[in-house]
């Protein structure tokens, strides 16, 4: 991408803008290899369908064409595994996991990173957090028969929230 594209943010939690400096879905950090795109995650069912429903205009329209969304309240039945695997935003804030650039947390960061925004220090921090989620893959492999999607549904759903395709474990 030769030119920076300005993205305007106007939602319930944030106003402002950022620039896309990379092509969508390209030029990721070599240590960051998500198994699912934001579009795939939204189609599978994550965050009870409620996450970022007021931010749709910020991202490509096609990301939301088949997304499982709930515009009024979180609906756990929309999650791929039908379980709640999320902590409240207040918990994320209290633990210092939220950066002012992405007040909704990791998935918002990932959507913006995938879209082409880069913030080097924040990108590094979030990629480190993403890598730490691998421990849940080990727990599923240790405790479940391969491809038994009924085993450890909460951990599997949590992995989906972090762009790991837990349907393949």
C-alpha positions in Angstrom: 0.0 0.0 0.0 1.7 3.2 -1.2 -0.7 5.6 0.4 -2.1 5.7 3.9 -5.8 5.4 4.1 -7.5 7.3 6.9 -10.2 5.4 8.8 -12.6 7.4 10.9 -13.8 6.0 14.2 -17.3 7.0 15.4 -18.8 4.5 17.9 -20.0 4.4 21.4 -16.6 4.0 23.0 -14.2 5.9 20.7 -14.0 8.9 18.3 -11.0 9.7 16.2 -9.1 8.1 13.3 -6.2 5.9 12.4 -4.3 5.1 9.2 -4.0 1.9 7.3 -0.4 1.4 6.3 -0.5 -2.2 5.1 -2.7 -4.2 2.8 -5.6 -5.9 4.5 -4.6 -9.4 5.7 -0.9 -8.9 4.7 2.5 -8.1 6.2 1.9 -9.6 9.6 4.7 -10.0 12.2 6.5 -13.2 11.5 5.5 -14.6 14.9 1.8 -13.8 14.4 0.0 -16.5 12.4 -3.7 -16.4 13.3 -5.8 -19.3 12.0 -9.0 -17.3 11.5 -9.7 -13.9 9.9 -12.0 -11.5 11.6 -14.6 -12.3 9.0 -14.4 -16.0 9.7 -14.6 -15.4 13.5 -17.7 -13.3 13.1 -19.3 -15.9 10.9 -18.5 -18.8 13.3 -19.9 -16.9 16.3 -17.8 -15.1 18.9 -18.5 -12.8 21.9 -22.2 -13.6 22.0 -22.6 -11.6 18.7 -22.5 -8.3 20.6 -18.8 -7.3 20.2 -18.4 -4.2 18.1 -21.9 -4.1 16.6 -21.7 -0.3 16.7 -18.3 -0.4 14.8 -19.5 -2.1 11.6 -18.9 1.0 9.4 -15.2 1.0 10.4 -14.5 -2.3 8.6 -15.1 -3.8 5.2 -18.8 -4.6 4.7 -18.1 -8.2 3.6 -16.8 -9.0 7.1 -20.4 -8.7 8.4 -22.3 -10.3 5.5 -22.8 -13.6 7.3 -21.7 -12.5 10.8 -23.6 -13.8 13.8 -24.5 -10.5 15.5 -26.8 -9.5 18.3 -27.4 -5.7 18.3 -29.2 -5.4 21.6 -27.5 -7.8 24.1 -25.0 -10.6 24.2 -26.6 -13.8 23.0 -24.4 -16.8 24.0 -26.4 -19.1 21.6 -24.6 -17.3 18.8 -21.2 -18.5 20.0 -19.9 -21.4 17.9 -19.7 -23.6 21.0 -22.8 -22.1 22.7 -21.0 -21.2 25.8 -19.8 -17.9 27.4 -16.0 -17.7 27.3 -15.6 -14.0 27.9 -14.6 -12.0 30.9 -16.3 -8.6 31.4 -14.6 -5.5 30.0 -14.2 -4.2 33.6 -12.0 -7.3 34.3 -9.9 -6.6 31.3 -9.4 -3.0 32.3 -8.6 -3.9 35.9 -5.9 -6.3 34.7 -4.3 -3.7 32.4 -5.1 -5.6 29.3 -6.8 -2.7 27.5 -4.8 -0.1 25.6 -6.4 3.3 24.9 -6.0 2.7 21.1 -8.4 -0.2 21.3 -10.8 0.3 24.2 -12.6 -3.0 23.5 -9.6 -5.2 23.7 -7.8 -7.8 21.7 -10.4 -8.5 19.0 -10.7 -4.9 18.2 -6.9 -4.7 18.0 -6.9 -7.8 15.8 -9.5 -6.4 13.4 -7.6 -3.2 13.0 -4.2 -5.0 12.6 -5.7 -7.3 10.0 -7.3 -4.3 8.3 -3.8 -2.8 8.0 -3.2 -0.5 11.0 0.2 -0.9 12.7 1.2 0.4 16.2 4.6 -1.4 16.8 4.7 -1.4 20.6 1.0 -2.3 20.9 1.2 -4.9 18.1 4.1 -6.6 19.9 2.2 -6.6 23.2 -0.9 -8.1 21.7 1.0 -10.7 19.7 2.7 -11.8 22.9 -0.8 -12.1 24.6 -2.0 -14.1 21.5 0.9 -16.5 21.8 0.1 -17.0 25.5 -3.3 -18.5 24.5 -1.6 -21.5 23.1 -1.6 -23.1 26.5 -5.2 -23.8 26.0 -4.4 -25.9 23.0 -2.2 -28.0 25.1 -4.9 -28.5 27.7 -7.4 -29.6 25.1 -4.9 -32.0 23.5 -4.1 -33.5 26.9 -7.7 -33.9 28.1 -9.8 -34.5 25.0 -10.0 -37.1 22.3 -9.0 -35.4 19.0 -11.8 -33.5 17.3 -14.2 -34.1 20.2 -15.9 -30.7 20.0 -17.9 -31.4 23.1 -14.8 -31.6 25.3 -13.7 -28.3 26.9 -16.1 -26.1 25.0 -15.3 -23.1 27.1 -11.6 -23.4 26.2 -12.4 -24.0 22.6 -14.6 -21.0 22.4 -11.9 -18.8 24.1 -9.4 -20.0 21.5 -11.9 -19.0 18.7 -12.0 -15.5 20.3 -8.2 -15.4 19.8 -8.2 -16.5 16.1 -7.2 -20.1 16.9 -9.4 -22.6 15.0 -10.2 -25.0 17.9 -12.4 -27.1 15.7 -9.3 -28.7 14.4 -7.9 -29.9 17.7 
